[in-house]
Amino acid sequence: MAQTARQSLYAARPTLRESNLPSQALPLIAAALDAALFVLAGVAGAVCYQLFTTGQIETLDGVAGIGMLSAALFILLARVEGLYQLQALLAPGPYLTRATVVLAVSQLAVTCIFFLLKEGADYSRGAIVVSSAFALATMPIVRVIAGKAFQYGVQRGAIKGRPVVTLGDAVELERLGQSDFLRFGIDEIARIALVGRSIGGGLGQRDRAQIAHAIEVSRQRQAMEFALIMPWGRDRELSEVCGLLRISPLPVRLYPDHKIRSVLLQQKERGLVPHFAVTMQRAPLNGWERALKRVMDIALAALGLVVLAPLLVLTVLFIKLDSRGPILFRQRRCGFDNREFIILKFRTMTVMEDIGPIVQAKQGDARVTRVGRVLRRTSIDELPQLLNVIRGDMSLVGPRPHAMAHDDEYKNRINNYALRHHVKPGLTGAAQVKGLRGETSRLWQMEKRVERDLWYINNWSLALDIKIMAMTCVALFRSNAY
């Protein structure tokens, strides 16, 4: 009970080898095994039937195709029935009956398809029956062997789930082992235990500090998710925890507590699954959307650097001839998940402010150079950020990054300001194409900009990015930046 009684626990697991297999790959491996099984069963069935009836192998044309069709139908139905969920792959025993029924249905469907297409005469019904018998006999064996192999991989640390920071009640956390986490599809890389209810109910100050620590740990350890392990009856605490985690872009999922898992385990025969999660906060962009956006960023940024190379060279020459100082202006900015990066711009002013109070440029600002006025009015000074896009610090479209000093100021004055960091900052954004750029001397001006940025995050699509980039070209001609 000594560990259970701890009020604060941060247990970082050793870093696993880079060759480890992510648990998300197990369903794909299982589906590939099933496909291979059906093809081999089709070939074996045809060979055995022909040898038994004619004493020789006459033809195997189309046998592999039938096997692939059977496999496709089985995989589709098995996925609907949850046979590729992690718990079904790691412990296949309770699911073998369901898998057998799905296999029988898929084979019956194949037979009906050939009958309706009037292709039955070209394929031996006897061979199809024998192939189905092979599949029915070998499928449970293959599933059990694969399950044992997957379990062995888990025990040896060769298979891992999504890296998560677990957060919640110490007693509930102690009741979960690494094998339980993997059945959820997650891998605990750090653990933060909360004290519990304060005298007045809800979270105490120490728990709030623990949650802030959990957010910092998630950034340092590159976590993909927050896993909440808390009694489901603590509505107020759950609500407060989720509210505090909103400043992080990571998804937050609530997992069943001990009582709920116990009830569900007793109801296995009814098909209830104890290893599930309730999404309390989803990531603004899923994995496919982030990958698609990244591909577009790299392709268009690289193309832009090539096409604009003559303009970039001329700009360098004009800056050098106009005033003393470096060509590029570098400044620390907050990016995705509040991670600091160095933004690049063409220098347009006589100062290079980065720390302390930073004064925004105003109309007629004496600090702006002669060339700088032209660069700022046309936004040419922003073009070096194409390099930030290629490096992955920024995206072509997203909330514009502000100076660190301005972030520190506005996050305490504007509600949900921190949510701007749920996506990568952009070279242009939804606020900019609506004219919300330049000086923000009044608070309402920044509030309008933040409101538009959050609208973009909540309504993101590839088409919206393309539209904003097109509108940016028009917006440049009515710029109000100084």
ABEGO torsion letter per residue (X at the ends): XAAAABABBBBBBBBBBAABBBAAAAAAAAAAAAAAAAAAAAAAAAAAAAAAAAGBBABABGAAAAAAAAAAAAAAAAAAAGAABAAAAABAAAAAAAAAAAAAAAAAAAAAAAAAAGAAAABBAAAAAAAAAAAAAAAAAAAAAAAAAAAAAAAAGABBBBBBBBBEBAAAAAABBAAAAAAAGBBBABBBBBAEBBAAEEBBAAAAAAAAAAAAAAAAAGBABBBBBBBAABAAAAAAAAAAAAABABBBBBBBBAAAAAAAAAAAAAGBBABBBBBABBBABBAAAAAAAAAAAAAAAAAAAAAAAAAAAAAAAAAAAABBEBABBBBBBBBBGGBBBBBBBBBABABBBABEBBBBBBBGBAABBAAAAAAAAAGAAAAAAAAAAAAGABBABEBBBBBAAAAAAAAAABBGAAAAAABBBBABBAAAAAGBBEBBABAAAAAAAAAAAAAAAAABBAAAAAAAAAAAAAAAAABABX
